[in-house]
Amino acid sequence: MLSATRHKKLLLALILLAGSAVVAFAACRIRDALLFSRLSETEKKVVGAWSWTYLEGVGRMIFTADHRVKAGFPPPDSTRPAVRDRDFEYLLSGTWRVEGDILTTEIDNHLLLEMLSHRTLLQIVFFLPRNSFKPEFEKKIHREKIVSIDGNKIVFEGDHSPLQRVYR
């Protein structure tokens, strides 16, 4: 049985832990609000989750106020459609910026390489080799001219699929 002193110490530790979590969450929200307030009007329209359609399905891009971007795809073996941000596998990430009417993204595949480097339980138990296919590190810079942007859609010049806003 725990003594009253240990109960008090445990309770105090739990209160401090919960308080720290609340402070960290609030600080993150305040940081995001400050970063967002410093963006241009066009950048403010870009921040958020966007989807695009490609031959195999729907992709997801998330642009954050700290100029980070990540691109995700639905898992290949999924039995249900990917709807929420966490339903996607994010394999590409990098940074973004807007210069005039040009959206520039610098994206690399380090998330994909990390994912492929982890051994699965099946590989460990049966001494199977890691995936024999391992792509090289790849970084791409895309510059797309924005023809129009509003709360729902970003249309680019050329033969590109527009980005559709994802409401979460």
C-alpha angles and dihedrals in degrees: 000000000000119000121238090252092055090048090054093047091048092048091048091050091051091048091050091048093049091046091051091051091051092048092048091049092048092046090052091051092048091048091051091049092050092048091047092050090057095055125103118250091258092049090051088056091051096052112099141047120317134180134205133188123238133168096278099040143288125329128203130218123188119199116192131200091248088065096255122137134188130186123209140184132201113265110266094231098044117136093197130049118267107246110150124060090249091056090071129081107231107213101158131050142161142115137309139199140175120226110182104309096338121103109204122193125185105196132172136184100236091122090057091048091050091050092050092048094061115091118228123230089250091055092049096047096046096034091240117167122254115263106301090211110074118162122219122255106274130188122187132188116207123190114191125180110228110226094179138352132186137148093289110033144025113204118196130200115261133017097329126131109245120244114246120208114248114216112208 
